[in-house]
Each structure stands twice: as C-alpha cells, then as structure tokens.
Amino acid sequence: MTHHIAQHVARPIEPAALKELRDTDDAGATRTPFTDTEGGHPLRCCLRPSRVGERITLVTYAPLRRWAAETWAKPGAYDEQGPVFIHAEECEGPAADAAGYPFARSGALRTVRRYDSEGRIVGGRLLEIPEAADEGFDGAFAEAFADPEVALVHVRAVEYGCFHFEVRR
C-alpha cells in the first residue's frame, strides 16, 4: 500500500483561540467540560477523534470571524458559528507525524466551502469522501485554489454543519 502525503495543511483551531473558547465561547457562553464515555468525537484542537475517558467540551466556534480578526476581512453575513468539540484543557495539538486529512471517513459527506480575502463565500462543493480520501480532498482543494479569488477553504460535515478544519492558500 502506498502512503499518500496530503498536499495541503489541515489547520486546527489556533491555541490562543482555544484558550479563549475554553473560558467563553464565540456565542458568549461558558460551557461545562465532561468526561467522554463514548470516544470518537472529532476534536478540532488536535484534529483526531476523542478517546474514552478524555475531558472534552462542546463549544460554539466562529472560524471565519476569528480568521477575519487576523486579516481585517469583513465577512458580514457569512460569519457562521457552530458546535465543535475541543479538549477541556490545553493539549499537544495535532501529532507531528499525523498523515493525511483528519476525519476522512470514506463515504462521509463534506462541504468544501471557498472564501475570498474579504471572507465572502465564492463557491463550494459537496464531497463524498472516496476510498482514497486524501486524493479526494487534494482534488477538491486544487479545484478551489484554481480560482485566484479563493483565500481559504472550510471543510464542514453535511449532517450537522460542523466545522472540521480549514485550509489556507
């Protein structure tokens, strides 16, 4: 079996943002951490599934708003917020040897949404993750970044609309 090297970097939520979210999330709420009894929740701090016994929390996250604050973009009405799982305490972030794209389960449906430098949606597509998941994502990102207007891409789950990760040009 050949190993595929992902062509783009899946970005977790930044550590500074995680610190803020653990205190007060992007909806202005304080959330209650809990001990995971099931495992498998997609953690956006380290881009891996949670494990049974880990302390995690579900927070409201506004990825475009946070990106816009760094870049002075003005996403306006495109500023979405939604639920994401993160570790309740600071974690190591993604593993240095993590290969491929996170949460890439064959057959799962994802939206690959494109944003311009102002944070406005300039397109998107539905991706049914193929058996060769990394190649499927690489193709979707290549297609997105072929448009010179596209500054970043958000990958979201179709079922719940949850933000999974971001890829930047």
PyMOL commands that set and color helices and strands:
alter all, ss='L'
color gray80, all
select helices_A, chain A and resi 15-23+63-71+76-78+133-145
alter helices_A, ss='H'
color red, helices_A
select strands_A, chain A and resi 34-35+42-43+48-49+55-61+82-87+109-115+121-128+152-157+163-168
alter strands_A, ss='S'
color yellow, strands_A
deselect
rebuild
show_as cartoon
